[in-house]
């Protein structure tokens, strides 16, 4: 991870009075200069820790001196050196110790720096602290410790609000903790900063739907589909929420549009048939659509059942028109579809009820009694 460095010429410009009163501060500043040189030379961590050690010793003396303990640069230097140790020390226990030192020192530095004379050093320390915080948060996230990860990563996301992956991870943590308002805040932060992941839009829409903010959920899915055209999961969620909220015209357009690019989706064929059957009252088109779904999956229960319902509707219409041949043909087709559906799901009550109705019409009382016994066993 990138660590913030700074212009050393600005940091060593302290007054002659300061040097005379605080020789330890001068030593610590020299340590900072050496550290910057070692970073430029790409020295290894061991050498850098040795250099930092000189500055840490000096600053520990300075923070106890009655004069220099009230200087903001004392604490700004300690914050930076400690934060750097927290990042590069492979000894986890020592790194954690200096991570806490860095946070405490930074608080003190900000408090004392009334004239903002140590802004660059304070900002560099703050950045390093957030890098370490993010590292610890990511590790907690990997361990599924979402409570710890949320507290750590939330602070980093607030520091780096344009980082979309970070905001998304914070939202996932909040969602896992059932803090849905917070989850929505961070999912929206990721979305507003350009995140395009389809699951992000699904998550936002699901939260809106759970809050009964249906139009916002629909708009979110539409936004997601603009960036991820014809994505199957987004499309499925979009069509389902339209159906759930009786926006059938929009749902039909969405299904028709998706079928232009996905001609092997049994679900899309089924939904198109269902809409044609129940909204457009176009039974013939519905039957064809269910048959196309069954071409994709021969044992697709939903399509078999609805196809049988469509055949029964056609048969009833033929009966009204006294077209006995058409009635018989469609009743036989309905029976065949229902028997296949029954084989797939023997416990589906409506399938059994429709079969009882068909066998009653055919005067097959033996079958009627057999199916009624099954129905009573459910």
C-alpha positions as CSV (number, residue, x, y, z in Angstrom):
1,X,0.0,0.0,0.0
2,X,1.2,3.5,-0.8
3,X,2.6,5.5,2.2
4,X,2.5,9.3,2.3
5,X,5.9,11.0,2.3
6,X,6.6,14.7,2.5
7,X,8.9,17.5,1.6
8,X,11.7,17.2,4.2
9,X,12.9,20.7,3.6
10,X,9.7,22.0,5.1
11,X,9.9,19.7,8.1
12,X,13.4,20.6,9.2
13,X,12.8,24.4,9.1
14,X,12.4,25.0,12.8
15,X,13.7,28.1,14.5
16,X,17.2,28.5,16.0
17,X,15.4,29.0,19.3
18,X,13.7,25.6,18.9
19,X,17.0,23.9,18.3
20,X,18.5,25.5,21.4
21,X,15.6,24.6,23.6
22,X,15.1,21.1,22.1
23,X,18.1,19.3,20.9
24,X,16.1,16.1,20.9
25,X,13.7,17.6,18.4
26,X,16.8,18.3,16.2
27,X,17.8,14.6,16.5
28,X,14.3,13.5,15.6
29,X,14.2,15.8,12.6
30,X,17.5,14.4,11.4
31,X,16.1,10.9,11.8
32,X,13.2,12.0,9.6
33,X,15.6,13.3,6.9
34,X,17.6,10.0,7.0
35,X,14.3,8.1,6.7
36,X,13.4,10.0,3.6
37,X,16.7,9.3,2.0
38,X,16.4,5.6,2.9
39,X,13.0,5.5,1.3
40,X,14.4,7.1,-1.9
41,X,17.2,4.6,-1.9
42,X,14.6,1.8,-1.4
43,X,16.4,0.6,1.7
44,X,15.0,-2.5,3.4
45,X,12.7,-2.4,6.4
46,X,15.4,-3.4,8.9
47,X,17.6,-0.4,8.0
48,X,14.6,1.9,8.1
49,X,13.6,0.7,11.5
50,X,17.1,1.3,12.8
51,X,16.9,4.9,11.5
52,X,13.5,5.4,13.0
53,X,14.7,4.0,16.3
54,X,17.1,7.0,16.7
55,X,14.2,9.4,16.2
56,X,11.9,7.5,18.5
57,X,14.4,7.6,21.4
58,X,14.9,11.4,20.9
59,X,11.2,12.0,20.7
60,X,10.5,10.0,23.9
61,X,12.8,12.4,25.7
62,X,11.3,15.4,24.1
63,X,7.7,14.4,25.1
64,X,8.8,14.3,28.7
65,X,10.6,17.7,28.7
66,X,8.6,20.5,30.3
67,X,9.1,22.7,27.2
68,X,9.1,20.4,24.2
69,X,6.2,18.3,25.4
70,X,4.0,21.3,24.6
71,X,5.4,21.7,21.0
72,X,3.1,20.4,18.3
73,X,6.1,19.2,16.2
74,X,7.1,16.8,19.1
75,X,3.8,15.0,18.7
76,X,3.6,15.3,14.9
77,X,7.0,13.7,14.6
78,X,6.1,10.9,17.0
79,X,2.8,10.3,15.1
80,X,4.7,10.0,11.8
81,X,7.5,7.8,13.0
82,X,5.1,5.6,15.0
83,X,2.7,5.2,12.1
84,X,5.6,4.3,9.8
85,X,6.7,1.6,12.2
86,X,3.2,0.3,12.3
87,X,3.3,-0.2,8.6
88,X,6.7,-1.8,8.1
89,X,7.4,-3.8,11.3
90,X,6.8,-7.5,10.7
91,X,6.5,-8.0,14.4
92,X,2.7,-7.8,14.6
93,X,2.7,-7.1,18.4
94,X,5.2,-4.2,18.0
95,X,3.4,-2.9,15.0
96,X,0.1,-2.8,16.9
97,X,1.8,-1.0,19.8
98,X,3.2,1.7,17.6
99,X,-0.1,1.9,15.8
100,X,-1.8,3.0,19.0
101,X,1.1,5.3,19.8
102,X,0.6,7.0,16.4
103,X,-3.1,7.5,17.0
104,X,-2.6,9.0,20.4
105,X,0.3,11.3,19.2
106,X,-1.7,12.4,16.2
107,X,-4.6,13.5,18.5
108,X,-2.2,15.5,20.6
109,X,-0.4,17.0,17.6
110,X,-3.7,18.2,16.1
111,X,-4.8,19.7,19.4
112,X,-1.5,21.7,19.9
113,X,-1.0,22.7,16.3
114,X,-3.1,25.9,16.5
115,X,-1.1,27.7,13.7
116,X,-1.1,24.6,11.4
117,X,2.7,24.7,11.1
118,X,2.9,20.9,11.0
119,X,0.1,20.2,8.5
120,X,2.1,18.2,6.0
121,X,3.5,15.9,8.7
122,X,0.1,15.5,10.4
123,X,-1.5,14.6,7.0
124,X,1.2,12.1,6.3
125,X,0.7,10.5,9.7
126,X,-3.0,10.5,9.2
127,X,-2.7,8.8,5.9
128,X,-0.4,6.1,7.2
129,X,-2.7,5.4,10.1
130,X,-5.6,4.9,7.7
131,X,-3.5,2.5,5.6
132,X,-2.9,0.5,8.7
133,X,-6.5,0.7,9.8
134,X,-7.6,-0.5,6.4
135,X,-5.2,-3.4,6.5
136,X,-6.6,-4.5,9.9
137,X,-10.1,-4.0,8.7
138,X,-9.5,-6.1,5.6
139,X,-8.1,-8.9,7.7
140,X,-11.1,-8.8,10.0
141,X,-13.3,-8.9,6.9
142,X,-11.5,-12.0,5.6
143,X,-12.1,-13.6,9.0
144,X,-15.9,-12.8,8.8
145,X,-15.5,-10.6,11.9
146,X,-17.9,-8.0,10.4
147,X,-18.3,-6.0,13.6
148,X,-14.6,-5.2,13.8
149,X,-14.2,-4.8,10.0
150,X,-17.2,-2.4,9.9
151,X,-15.8,-0.1,12.6
152,X,-12.3,0.0,11.0
153,X,-13.2,0.2,7.4
154,X,-16.0,2.8,8.0
155,X,-13.4,5.2,9.3
156,X,-11.2,4.7,6.3
157,X,-14.1,5.0,3.9
158,X,-15.0,8.3,5.5
159,X,-11.4,9.4,5.0
160,X,-11.3,8.1,1.3
161,X,-15.0,8.5,0.2
162,X,-14.2,8.0,-3.5
163,X,-12.8,4.5,-3.0
164,X,-15.8,2.4,-4.3
165,X,-14.4,-1.0,-3.3
166,X,-13.9,0.2,0.3
167,X,-17.4,1.7,0.5
168,X,-18.9,-1.5,-0.9
169,X,-17.0,-3.6,1.7
170,X,-18.2,-1.3,4.5
171,X,-21.8,-1.7,3.2
172,X,-21.4,-5.5,3.1
173,X,-20.3,-5.5,6.8
174,X,-23.2,-3.3,7.8
175,X,-25.6,-5.5,5.9
176,X,-24.2,-8.6,7.7
177,X,-24.8,-6.8,11.0
178,X,-28.4,-6.0,9.9
179,X,-27.6,-2.3,10.0
180,X,-29.5,-1.7,6.7
181,X,-29.6,2.1,6.8
182,X,-25.8,2.2,7.1
183,X,-25.4,-0.4,4.4
184,X,-27.6,1.7,2.1
185,X,-25.5,4.8,2.8
186,X,-22.2,3.1,1.8
187,X,-23.7,1.2,-1.1
188,X,-24.9,4.5,-2.4
189,X,-21.5,6.1,-1.8
190,X,-20.0,3.4,-4.0
191,X,-22.7,3.9,-6.7
192,X,-22.4,7.7,-6.7
193,X,-18.6,7.4,-7.2
194,X,-18.9,5.2,-10.3
195,X,-19.1,1.6,-9.1
196,X,-20.7,-0.6,-11.8
197,X,-20.9,-4.0,-10.2
198,X,-24.3,-5.6,-10.8
199,X,-24.5,-7.0,-7.3
200,X,-24.2,-3.5,-5.9
201,X,-27.4,-2.4,-7.7
202,X,-29.1,-5.6,-6.6
203,X,-28.2,-4.9,-3.0
204,X,-29.4,-1.3,-3.1
205,X,-32.7,-2.3,-4.7
206,X,-33.2,-5.1,-2.1
207,X,-32.8,-2.6,0.7
208,X,-35.2,-0.1,-0.9
209,X,-37.7,-2.9,-1.5
210,X,-37.5,-4.0,2.2
211,X,-38.3,-0.4,3.1
212,X,-41.3,-0.4,0.7
213,X,-39.6,2.3,-1.4
214,X,-40.6,0.4,-4.6
215,X,-40.0,3.2,-7.1
216,X,-36.5,3.7,-5.9
217,X,-35.8,0.0,-6.1
218,X,-37.1,-0.1,-9.7
219,X,-35.0,3.0,-10.6
220,X,-31.9,1.5,-9.1
221,X,-32.3,-1.7,-11.1
222,X,-32.9,0.4,-14.2
223,X,-29.6,2.3,-13.5
224,X,-27.8,-1.0,-13.1
225,X,-29.1,-2.4,-16.4
226,X,-28.0,0.8,-18.2
227,X,-24.4,-0.1,-17.1
228,X,-24.8,-3.9,-17.3
229,X,-27.2,-4.4,-20.2
230,X,-29.1,-7.7,-20.2
231,X,-27.3,-8.9,-17.1
232,X,-29.3,-12.0,-16.1
233,X,-29.5,-11.5,-12.4
234,X,-30.3,-7.8,-12.6
235,X,-32.9,-8.5,-15.4
236,X,-34.5,-11.2,-13.3
237,X,-34.8,-8.9,-10.2
238,X,-36.1,-6.1,-12.4
239,X,-38.8,-8.2,-14.0
240,X,-39.8,-9.8,-10.7
241,X,-40.2,-6.5,-8.9
242,X,-42.3,-5.2,-11.8
243,X,-44.5,-8.3,-11.6
244,X,-44.8,-8.1,-7.8
245,X,-46.0,-4.5,-8.1
246,X,-48.3,-5.1,-11.1
247,X,-46.3,-3.0,-13.5
248,X,-47.1,-5.5,-16.3
249,X,-46.5,-3.3,-19.3
250,X,-43.0,-2.5,-18.2
251,X,-42.4,-6.1,-17.3
252,X,-43.5,-7.2,-20.8
253,X,-41.2,-4.7,-22.5
254,X,-38.3,-5.9,-20.3
255,X,-38.9,-9.6,-21.1
256,X,-39.3,-8.9,-24.8
257,X,-36.0,-6.8,-24.8
258,X,-34.1,-9.5,-23.0
259,X,-35.4,-12.3,-25.3
260,X,-33.7,-10.5,-28.2
261,X,-30.3,-11.3,-26.7
262,X,-31.0,-14.4,-24.6
263,X,-32.8,-17.0,-26.6
264,X,-32.0,-19.9,-24.2
265,X,-33.6,-18.6,-21.0
266,X,-36.4,-20.8,-19.9
267,X,-37.3,-18.3,-17.2
268,X,-37.7,-15.5,-19.8
269,X,-39.9,-17.7,-22.0
270,X,-42.0,-18.7,-19.1
271,X,-42.5,-15.1,-17.9
272,X,-43.4,-14.0,-21.4
273,X,-45.9,-16.7,-21.6
274,X,-47.3,-15.9,-18.2
275,X,-47.7,-12.2,-19.1
276,X,-49.4,-13.1,-22.4
277,X,-51.7,-15.5,-20.7
278,X,-52.8,-13.4,-17.8
279,X,-52.5,-9.8,-19.0
280,X,-52.8,-9.9,-22.7
281,X,-55.2,-12.8,-22.7
282,X,-53.2,-14.1,-25.7
283,X,-53.4,-17.8,-24.9
284,X,-52.0,-19.0,-28.2
285,X,-48.8,-16.9,-27.8
286,X,-48.6,-18.1,-24.2
287,X,-48.7,-21.7,-25.2
288,X,-45.9,-21.2,-27.7
289,X,-43.8,-19.4,-25.1
290,X,-44.2,-22.2,-22.6
291,X,-43.3,-24.8,-25.2
292,X,-40.1,-22.8,-26.0
293,X,-39.3,-22.9,-22.3
294,X,-39.8,-26.7,-22.3
295,X,-37.4,-27.0,-25.3
296,X,-34.7,-25.5,-23.1
297,X,-35.7,-27.7,-20.1
298,X,-38.0,-30.6,-20.8
299,X,-38.8,-31.0,-17.0
300,X,-39.5,-27.4,-16.2
301,X,-42.3,-27.8,-13.8
302,X,-43.7,-24.2,-13.9
303,X,-43.9,-24.2,-17.7
304,X,-45.6,-27.7,-17.7
305,X,-48.2,-26.5,-15.1
306,X,-49.0,-23.2,-16.8
307,X,-49.1,-24.8,-20.2
308,X,-51.7,-27.2,-18.8
309,X,-53.7,-24.2,-17.5
310,X,-53.5,-22.6,-20.9
311,X,-54.8,-25.8,-22.6
312,X,-57.7,-25.9,-20.1
313,X,-58.6,-22.3,-20.9
314,X,-58.6,-23.1,-24.6
315,X,-60.7,-26.2,-24.0
316,X,-63.2,-24.2,-22.0
317,X,-63.5,-21.6,-24.7
318,X,-64.0,-24.4,-27.3
319,X,-66.8,-25.8,-25.1
320,X,-68.6,-22.5,-25.1
321,X,-68.3,-22.6,-28.9
322,X,-69.5,-26.2,-28.9
323,X,-66.3,-27.3,-30.7
324,X,-66.1,-30.8,-29.2
325,X,-63.1,-31.8,-31.2
326,X,-61.0,-28.8,-30.1
327,X,-62.2,-29.3,-26.5
328,X,-61.2,-32.9,-26.4
329,X,-57.8,-32.2,-28.0
330,X,-56.9,-29.5,-25.5
331,X,-58.2,-31.5,-22.5
332,X,-55.9,-34.4,-23.5
333,X,-53.0,-32.0,-23.9
334,X,-53.7,-30.5,-20.5
335,X,-53.8,-34.0,-19.0
336,X,-50.5,-35.0,-20.5
337,X,-48.8,-31.8,-19.2
338,X,-50.2,-32.2,-15.8
339,X,-49.1,-35.9,-15.5
340,X,-45.6,-34.8,-16.4
341,X,-45.8,-32.0,-13.9
342,X,-47.1,-34.4,-11.3
343,X,-44.2,-36.8,-11.8
344,X,-41.8,-34.0,-11.2
345,X,-43.6,-32.6,-8.1
346,X,-46.1,-35.1,-6.7
347,X,-47.0,-32.9,-3.7
348,X,-48.2,-29.9,-5.7
349,X,-51.8,-29.6,-4.7
350,X,-53.1,-27.5,-7.6
351,X,-51.7,-30.0,-10.1
352,X,-53.7,-32.8,-8.4
353,X,-56.8,-30.7,-8.3
354,X,-56.7,-29.9,-12.0
355,X,-56.2,-33.6,-12.8
356,X,-59.2,-34.4,-10.6
357,X,-61.2,-31.9,-12.6
358,X,-60.1,-33.4,-15.9
359,X,-60.8,-37.0,-14.9
360,X,-64.2,-35.8,-13.6
361,X,-65.0,-34.4,-17.0
362,X,-63.8,-37.7,-18.6
363,X,-65.9,-39.7,-16.1
364,X,-62.8,-41.5,-14.9
365,X,-64.1,-42.0,-11.4
366,X,-61.4,-44.5,-10.5
367,X,-58.7,-41.8,-11.1
368,X,-60.8,-39.2,-9.3
369,X,-61.0,-41.4,-6.2
370,X,-57.3,-42.2,-6.3
371,X,-56.2,-38.6,-6.6
372,X,-58.6,-37.5,-3.9
373,X,-57.0,-40.0,-1.5
374,X,-53.6,-38.5,-2.4
375,X,-54.9,-35.1,-1.8
376,X,-56.1,-36.0,1.6
377,X,-52.7,-37.4,2.4
378,X,-50.9,-34.1,1.9
